[in-house]
Amino acid sequence: MQEQQARLYRELAEAQEELARLEEKLEHHPDFGLGKGSPEIYEWEMNLALRKRVLTKIASLEAALKSLAEGVYGICERCSAPIEPERLEILPDTTLCIKCAQRSRY
């Protein structure tokens, strides 16, 4: 249990560092005027999308830490079966077992 907690905190710290880097990059907003533009616009939009993705990851890791504290970490939120340890090794913030994850894709 402590190993999972340490890993979740480590990944959370990494995600928060990435968020800080992206926030810094997003401080400079390129010109979007009509007929004007810059190649920086594409990069800015990409960083904005990455920021959204990192925020989602942070929320997911925080939820995983909360479920760990509540004693329900590693239990599928759909079928209540244990999530496979191999799956948790790859996706420590997952909330679905492999069967439920496969069903949700289709």
N, C-alpha and C positions, 0 to 999 in steps of 0.2 A: 504494500500500500504506500509506503514512504517513497519507494522508487517511482511509482506512477505520479505521485504528488510532485516530486522533484522534477520529473520530466515535464509535467504540465507547467510548472512555474518557469522552467528554463525556456520552454517554447513561448510562453506568455511574454517573458522578458525580451526575447528575440523579436516577437511581433511588435511589441511596444517600441523597440529601437527602430524597427523598419518604419513604423508609423511616424516617428519623430523625423526620420530622414525624408520621408515623403512630404510631411508638412512643411519642412524647410524648402524643398523644391517647389512646392505649390505657392510659396509666398510671392514669387515673381509671376505675375499674370501677363502673358503676351497680349499684344494688340489684336482685337477681333473686329476692327472697323471694316465697313463695307469696302471691298476692293483692296483692302490692306490685309496683311497677314504675315505670318512668319512660320518657319518650320518648327519653331518652339511650341506652336499651338498643338501640334500632334503630340509632342512629348508631354505637354501640360495635361492634355486629355488622358493620356496613358497613365500618368501619375495619379490623376484623379480616380481613375478606375482601379488602380492598384491600392489606393488609399481605402476605397470602399471594401475591397477584398480583405485587406488587413484588419479593418474594423470588424468585419464579420468573423474573421479568425479569432480575434481577441475576445469577442462575445462568446464564441464557441468554447474557447479555452476556459474562460471564467465560469461558464455553465458546467463544464466538466469538473472543475475544481469544487464547485458547489455540490455537484452530485457525489463527488468523492467524500466531502465532509458529511453529507447526509447518508452515506453508506449505500448508495444506489449506483455508484460508478461501475461501468462494465455490464450493466443490465440493459437489454434492448428496450427502448421506450414503447415499441409497438407490441411485441409478443412476450416481453418479460423474461426471455431466455438470456442466459449469459452470452455476452459478446465474445467471440473467439479471441484468445490471447494474441494470436498472430495479427488479427485485424487491429486490435488496440495498439500493438507495437508499431504498426504503420500509420494508423490514424488515432492517436490517443484521445482525441476529442469527439470521436464518433458516438452517435447515440443509437445506432441500429446494428443488429447482427447482419451477417452477410446475406442471409435469406431475405430478410425484410428490406435490405438495401437493394437487392436485385429486383424484388417485386416493385419497389417504388420507381425504378428506372423505366418501367413499361406501363 
